[in-house]
């Protein structure tokens, strides 16, 4: 027995949502990578040129690290 029109539409919606989820995961991974690279560049520049960026933005860095920790915990 074949599937009803509604069942076929639901299957198509599931396929579409799965594809969208994969695209979002990929975009998030790329964004996370670029963020980490930028963060590393700033840390190295701060050390090389003694800019005091880490001290100046200590609070923002602490917030970012806490958010990263929560994201990592949510992935588990």
Helices and strands as residue ranges (DSSP letters): H 5-49, H 53-56, H 58-75
